[in-house]
Amino acid sequence: MPFQLTTQHLILRDFNPKDQAAYQAFTSDKKYQKFYSEEDCHPDKASTLVNQFISESELADRKNYNLAIIDKHSEQLIGVCGIRLEAQGQASMGCGLSRQHHSSGMAKEAISCLIEFAFTQLDCHRVYAETISENKAAIRLCQAMGMRHEATFVENRFFKQRWWSTSVLAILKHEWQTPSANQP
């Protein structure tokens, strides 16, 4: 049975082959691609990733939860979010939404659900996110979840003909508050 989490407005579920076109559509948007390399923005990459997400969801010893974000009202795929388990109770997370859902609160709702899942169901000790330092929206989202800035790797990634710095934000299990406490 496919994995699924639900929130007030969203369903976070395993990808299926029918999601490929919608995933490719929102990841091919130029604004979405701003903080990704040219290689990551190629249409073939979207297909490869959806197939990878499906394969990972079928593993018995699952380490990656790359999930389709589905709007309950429209029943449309509006983004992707994920938790990737690492050694010693560490997990990295990420989220991307289609442009029309930016600033809607849906990313916050999805990430809050994922962090809660990581701490309560996967027994993670620490959840962290890495993002391009210029991605202020991603940094604000992490900070809204109670994550603190831990590091900046200066000019550690090269793509789009320039060097980019990366910020790392994280939260520990004992620092996490229930999702209702994280709401404004």
C-alpha positions in Angstrom: 0.0 0.0 0.0 1.4 3.4 -0.9 2.7 5.7 1.9 0.6 8.7 2.7 0.4 11.6 5.2 -2.5 14.1 5.4 -2.8 17.6 6.7 -5.7 20.0 6.8 -5.3 21.0 3.1 -2.8 18.5 1.7 -2.1 14.8 1.0 1.6 13.9 1.0 1.9 10.6 -0.8 4.2 8.4 -2.8 4.7 9.3 -6.4 3.1 7.2 -9.2 3.7 7.2 -12.9 0.7 9.4 -13.5 2.5 12.2 -11.6 5.3 12.6 -14.2 3.7 15.2 -16.4 2.6 17.5 -13.5 6.0 17.1 -11.9 7.8 18.0 -15.1 5.5 21.0 -15.7 6.2 22.7 -12.4 9.9 21.9 -12.3 10.3 23.3 -15.8 9.1 26.7 -14.7 12.0 29.3 -15.0 11.3 30.7 -11.6 11.3 27.3 -10.0 14.6 26.6 -11.7 16.4 29.7 -10.3 18.3 27.8 -7.7 18.9 24.6 -9.6 21.7 23.6 -12.0 21.0 23.3 -15.7 21.4 19.5 -15.4 18.7 19.4 -12.7 16.3 21.4 -14.9 16.5 19.2 -17.9 13.1 17.6 -18.8 14.6 14.2 -18.8 15.7 14.7 -15.2 12.1 15.1 -14.1 11.2 11.7 -15.6 14.3 10.1 -14.0 13.5 11.6 -10.6 9.8 10.4 -10.6 11.0 6.9 -11.5 13.6 7.1 -8.8 11.0 8.3 -6.2 8.8 5.4 -7.2 11.6 2.8 -6.9 12.7 4.2 -3.5 9.2 4.0 -2.2 9.1 0.2 -3.0 12.2 -0.6 -0.9 11.7 -2.8 2.2 14.3 -0.8 4.2 13.1 2.6 3.1 15.4 5.6 3.7 13.9 8.2 1.3 10.4 9.6 1.5 10.1 11.8 -1.6 6.5 12.6 -1.7 4.0 14.3 -4.1 2.2 17.2 -2.5 -1.5 17.0 -3.5 -3.9 19.8 -2.9 -7.0 18.1 -1.3 -9.4 20.6 -2.8 -8.2 20.4 -6.5 -6.7 16.9 -6.2 -3.8 18.2 -8.3 0.0 17.6 -7.7 1.3 21.0 -6.6 4.8 20.1 -5.4 7.3 17.7 -3.9 8.7 17.3 -0.4 11.0 14.8 1.1 12.8 13.4 4.1 16.0 11.4 3.5 17.2 9.3 6.4 20.9 9.3 7.2 23.1 7.7 9.9 22.7 8.3 13.6 19.2 9.7 13.5 19.9 12.5 11.1 17.6 13.4 8.2 17.7 16.0 5.5 14.5 17.5 4.1 13.4 19.6 1.2 10.3 21.0 -0.5 9.4 22.6 -3.8 6.0 24.0 -4.9 4.6 25.1 -8.2 4.8 28.8 -8.7 1.1 29.4 -8.3 1.2 28.0 -4.8 4.1 30.1 -3.5 3.2 32.2 -0.5 0.1 30.1 0.1 1.2 28.5 3.4 1.2 25.1 1.7 4.9 24.6 1.9 4.8 25.4 5.6 2.0 22.9 6.1 3.8 20.2 4.1 7.2 20.7 5.9 5.6 20.9 9.3 3.9 17.5 8.6 7.2 16.0 7.4 9.2 17.2 10.4 6.5 15.9 12.8 6.7 12.5 10.9 10.5 12.5 11.1 10.5 13.0 14.9 7.5 11.0 15.9 7.5 8.1 13.5 11.1 7.8 12.3 12.6 8.7 15.6 15.0 11.2 14.1 17.3 13.2 16.4 18.0 16.0 14.0 16.4 17.3 10.8 18.2 19.7 8.5 17.9 21.5 5.2 20.5 22.8 2.8 19.6 25.6 0.4 21.2 28.1 -1.8 21.9 31.1 0.5 20.1 33.4 -1.9 16.9 31.4 -1.6 15.3 33.6 1.0 11.9 32.0 0.8 13.4 28.5 1.7 15.3 30.1 4.6 12.2 31.8 5.9 10.3 28.5 5.7 13.0 26.7 7.7 13.1 29.5 10.3 9.3 29.4 10.6 9.7 25.7 11.5 12.0 26.7 14.4 15.2 25.7 12.5 18.3 27.7 13.3 21.1 28.6 10.9 24.0 26.3 11.5 26.4 27.0 8.7 27.1 28.7 5.4 29.3 27.0 2.9 30.8 29.9 0.9 30.7 29.5 -2.9 30.7 25.7 -2.7 28.4 25.0 -5.7 29.0 26.0 -9.3 26.2 26.2 -11.9 24.6 28.8 -14.2 28.1 30.2 -14.8 28.7 31.3 -11.2 29.5 30.2 -7.7 26.7 29.9 -5.1 26.9 29.6 -1.3 24.8 27.1 0.6 23.1 27.6 4.0 22.3 24.8 6.4 19.4 25.1 8.9 18.4 22.5 11.4 16.3 21.6 14.4 16.7 18.9 17.0 13.9 16.6 18.2 13.7 18.1 21.7 13.5 21.6 20.1 10.5 20.7 17.9 7.1 22.0 18.9 3.8 20.5 17.8 2.5 21.8 14.5 -0.2 23.8 16.1 2.5 25.6 18.1 4.3 26.5 14.9 1.2 28.2 13.4 1.2 32.0 13.4 
